[in-house]
Amino acid sequence: MKTSTKVWLVIAGILLIALGVYCIVKPAATLFSAAWLIGVLVLAAGISKLIFTFKTQAFLPNSATRVLSAILEIIIGIFFLANNIFVAVSLPFVFAFWVLFDSLIIAINSFDYKRVGFPWWWAILLLGICGIVLSVLGLKNPDVTATAMAVMIGIGIISMGVANICAVVGINKFENYLKQPVE
């Protein structure tokens, strides 16, 4: 691999690490960025769905429902973009409710595992209960939830940057391995 390619990979890694640190240091900016990105993606999905529907309406019946769904996504996307503060503020609540409902389902389903004789059913129940407790705490403290979300995003981005830098080291080792004479 060319040295310039490796340099660009290292630069990308360093920039990702810097972005991850910024996300951790500035959690509010991270949530506003996430809210904006959600708005853009929902709007793009709605436009794509609308185009798909118009191009396939001749051979796919019930295109009116897809048109309605696409228009709804476009409206939601525009709403998210126009009300970035609302979306950013509501993200911790949406996340906490998602964890709450999923954790309830996990806890309830643990008894199905018990019924079929799975020996670790209680661990699934315990994880479901932990999720319920954490989500209730998240609903009571949305600022803490928002900060935790931003930190998780930041850590994820930092790990991608570190992986890029590690990939360069791995590529160098792989290239050295390939240059060795075969015995």
C-alpha positions in Angstrom: 0.0 0.0 0.0 1.2 3.5 -0.8 2.7 5.5 2.0 0.3 8.4 1.2 -2.7 6.1 1.7 -1.4 5.1 5.1 -0.8 8.7 6.0 -4.4 9.6 5.0 -5.7 6.7 7.1 -3.7 7.9 10.1 -5.0 11.5 9.6 -8.5 10.1 9.4 -7.9 8.2 12.7 -6.5 11.3 14.4 -9.5 13.4 13.2 -11.9 10.8 14.4 -10.3 10.7 17.8 -10.5 14.5 18.0 -14.1 14.4 17.0 -14.8 11.7 19.6 -13.2 13.8 22.4 -15.2 16.8 21.2 -18.4 14.8 21.5 -17.5 13.8 25.0 -16.5 17.4 26.0 -19.5 19.0 24.3 -22.5 16.7 24.9 -25.1 19.3 23.9 -23.5 19.9 20.6 -23.4 16.2 20.0 -27.1 15.9 20.6 -27.9 18.8 18.3 -25.7 17.3 15.6 -27.5 13.9 16.1 -30.9 15.6 15.9 -29.9 17.4 12.7 -28.6 14.2 11.2 -31.8 12.4 12.1 -33.8 15.1 10.4 -31.6 14.9 7.2 -31.8 11.1 7.1 -35.6 11.0 7.6 -36.1 13.7 4.9 -33.8 11.8 2.5 -35.6 8.5 3.3 -39.0 10.1 2.6 -37.8 11.6 -0.7 -36.3 8.3 -1.8 -39.5 6.5 -0.9 -41.5 9.0 -2.9 -39.3 8.6 -5.9 -39.4 4.8 -5.6 -43.2 4.9 -5.3 -43.6 7.0 -8.5 -41.2 4.8 -10.4 -43.0 1.5 -9.4 -46.6 2.5 -9.1 -47.4 0.8 -12.5 -46.6 -2.7 -11.2 -46.9 -2.3 -7.4 -50.5 -2.0 -6.2 -51.4 0.2 -3.2 -49.0 2.9 -4.1 -51.2 5.5 -2.4 -50.2 4.1 1.1 -46.5 4.4 0.1 -47.0 8.0 -1.1 -48.7 8.8 2.2 -45.9 7.2 4.2 -43.3 9.1 2.1 -45.0 12.4 2.5 -45.2 11.8 6.3 -41.5 11.0 6.4 -40.7 14.2 4.5 -42.9 16.2 6.9 -41.2 14.6 9.9 -37.8 15.3 8.4 -38.6 18.9 7.8 -40.1 19.2 11.3 -36.9 17.7 12.8 -34.7 20.1 10.8 -36.9 23.1 11.7 -37.1 22.2 15.4 -33.6 21.0 16.1 -33.8 22.0 19.8 -37.1 20.0 20.3 -35.5 16.9 18.8 -32.2 17.2 20.7 -34.1 17.7 24.0 -36.4 14.7 23.3 -33.6 12.3 22.3 -32.8 11.3 25.9 -36.5 10.6 26.6 -36.9 8.6 23.4 -33.8 6.6 24.2 -35.0 6.0 27.8 -38.5 4.9 26.7 -36.9 2.5 24.1 -34.7 0.9 26.8 -37.7 0.7 29.2 -40.0 -1.1 26.8 -37.3 -3.4 25.5 -36.2 -4.2 29.0 -39.7 -5.0 30.0 -40.0 -7.4 27.1 -36.6 -9.0 28.0 -37.7 -9.5 31.6 -41.1 -11.0 30.6 -39.5 -13.3 28.0 -37.0 -14.6 30.6 -39.9 -16.7 32.0 -40.3 -18.4 28.6 -36.6 -19.4 28.9 -37.3 -20.8 32.4 -40.2 -22.8 31.1 -38.1 -24.6 28.5 -35.3 -25.3 31.0 -32.7 -22.8 30.1 -30.4 -22.6 33.2 -29.4 -19.0 32.7 -33.0 -17.6 32.5 -32.5 -15.7 35.7 -29.5 -13.7 34.1 -31.9 -12.6 31.4 -34.4 -11.5 34.0 -31.7 -9.7 35.9 -30.6 -7.9 32.8 -34.2 -6.9 32.0 -34.6 -5.5 35.5 -31.3 -3.6 35.3 -32.5 -2.1 32.0 -35.8 -1.1 33.6 -34.1 0.6 36.5 -31.6 2.4 34.3 -34.3 3.6 32.0 -36.4 4.9 34.9 -33.3 6.7 36.2 -32.8 8.1 32.7 -36.3 9.4 32.5 -35.8 11.1 35.9 -32.5 12.6 34.9 -32.6 13.4 31.2 -29.5 15.6 31.4 -27.5 12.6 32.7 -29.0 10.5 29.9 -28.1 13.1 27.3 -24.5 13.3 28.6 -24.3 9.5 28.6 -25.5 9.3 25.0 -23.0 11.9 23.9 -20.2 10.1 25.8 -21.2 6.8 24.1 -21.1 8.4 20.7 -17.8 10.0 21.5 -16.3 6.7 22.7 -17.6 5.0 19.5 -16.0 7.6 17.3 -12.7 7.4 19.2 -12.7 3.6 18.8 -13.1 4.1 15.0 -10.1 6.5 15.0 -8.0 4.1 17.0 -9.0 1.2 14.7 -7.8 3.3 11.7 -4.4 3.9 13.3 -4.1 0.2 14.3 -5.0 -0.8 10.8 -2.0 1.0 9.5 0.2 -0.9 11.9 -1.5 -4.1 10.8 -1.0 -3.3 7.2 2.7 -2.7 7.7 3.0 -6.0 9.5 1.1 -7.7 6.7 3.3 -6.1 4.0 6.5 -7.2 5.9 5.1 -10.7 6.1 4.5 -10.8 2.3 8.0 -9.6 1.6 9.6 -12.5 3.5 11.0 -15.3 1.3 9.1 -18.5 1.2 11.1 -21.4 2.7 
